[in-house]
Amino acid sequence: MFKFKNTFSGALVAGAVLATGVSGASAETLRLLTWGGYAPDDVIELFEKETGIEVEVTVSNNEDMISKLRATGGSGFDLAQPSQDRIAGAQYEYEIYKPLDLSKVDSSQFISSMLEGTKKNTSVDGKVYGLPHIWGSSGLVIDKSKAGDVKDYTDLCNEAVSGKVSYRLKRPTLIGFAFSMGLDPYEAYGDLAAYQKILDAVEEKLISCKSNVKAYWTGSDALINLVRSGEVTAAMAWDKGGWKLNEEMPDVTFVAPTSGALGWIDTFALPRKTKAEDAAYKWINFVMQPKIAAMITASAGNFTASKGADEFAEADLKARFQDSFPPEAIDNIKWYPPVPAGIEDLEGKVLDRVKAASSN
């Protein structure tokens, strides 16, 4: 874990104080618990200059965030950024967050489908505990000149791409194939028997077209090399990987599947004992401004839930993003909900059987 505090010259701080009317002695501090790249120095500088609020950043990850907040009963930080599927369970078990006051948030700055999806997935007892910030997705990375007919996950089983396919033996593959087969795995999360039936159908599908798979990739570098060499022309992978390949191979890009890309979101959440709640809301509203959000995209490498921020992204990345994600594809993203107990064991057994099965 790496912690740093951003400081600036005396002249800059003095300018901020004069501009905001905040005295140095009474300057507020926002303690932010977040991921690397989510609070870049240039954004912090603008925020401090505009508000007079100092920002301290602690770089963390999901497990560490929960551990820190659990150990302190939700104190020590004023705003945290856990993934949306790590909020409800932690709140039920440890009570480390406090409900958000949505009246203090400019909801018009958010992509509405992301906002509503995150509110749903982070609600506990009717109260919302998370707002969307940074997001990414997995879907299809294809060579359009050789696998242009691949539009959905199950198209990876098409004869036209036999021996030219790659994906991971992980949960996203099971989830993606289920949606592509017209099933809804998330709706079955609360019923292990129903979920097992979905897994059985997906298992049968994956085994039946195992001969299409060139390799099961385990790391992004391995997949990128398979695509570069032409050994793989269609894969299930992350959006950033597809866009990276597009930089050097114009025919290769990320495609949002017709049944929906699978999306993750890192959120804004209030620790239960925040001491600078107003500052936290000011930060949320500030960084969700499209131009500011584009600065964060440049730093983090992922887009945000800020409406219209893609218009301010670097030109090539903007073009790739808009090609992969027209508005209807964004609204069709299947956001990962919290994973109930017992699900991972069922999935692990299915994945083991798929791996062990012989190719037809």
Sequence and secondary structure as in RCSB ss.txt:
>XXXX:A:sequence
MFKFKNTFSGALVAGAVLATGVSGASAETLRLLTWGGYAPDDVIELFEKETGIEVEVTVSNNEDMISKLRATGGS
GFDLAQPSQDRIAGAQYEYEIYKPLDLSKVDSSQFISSMLEGTKKNTSVDGKVYGLPHIWGSSGLVIDKSKAGDV
KDYTDLCNEAVSGKVSYRLKRPTLIGFAFSMGLDPYEAYGDLAAYQKILDAVEEKLISCKSNVKAYWTGSDALIN
LVRSGEVTAAMAWDKGGWKLNEEMPDVTFVAPTSGALGWIDTFALPRKTKAEDAAYKWINFVMQPKIAAMITASA
GNFTASKGADEFAEADLKARFQDSFPPEAIDNIKWYPPVPAGIEDLEGKVLDRVKAASSN
>XXXX:A:secstr
 EEEE    HHHHHHHHHHHT  GGG  EEEEEE TTSS HHHHHHHHHHH  EEEEEE  HHHHHHHHHHHTS 
S SEE  BGGGTHHHHHHH  EE   GGGS GGGB HHHHHHHHHHTEETTEE  EEEEEEEEEEEEEHHHHTT 
 SGGGGG GGGTT EEE SSHHHHHHHHHHTT  TTTTTT HHHHHHHHHHHHHHHHHTGGGEEEE  SHHHHHH
HHHHTS SEEEEEHHHHHHHHHH TTEEEE  TT  EEEEEEEBEETT S HHHHHHHHHHHTSHHHHHHHHHHH
SSEESBTTGGGGS HHHHHHHHHH  HHHHHT EE     TTHHHHHHHHHHHHHHS   
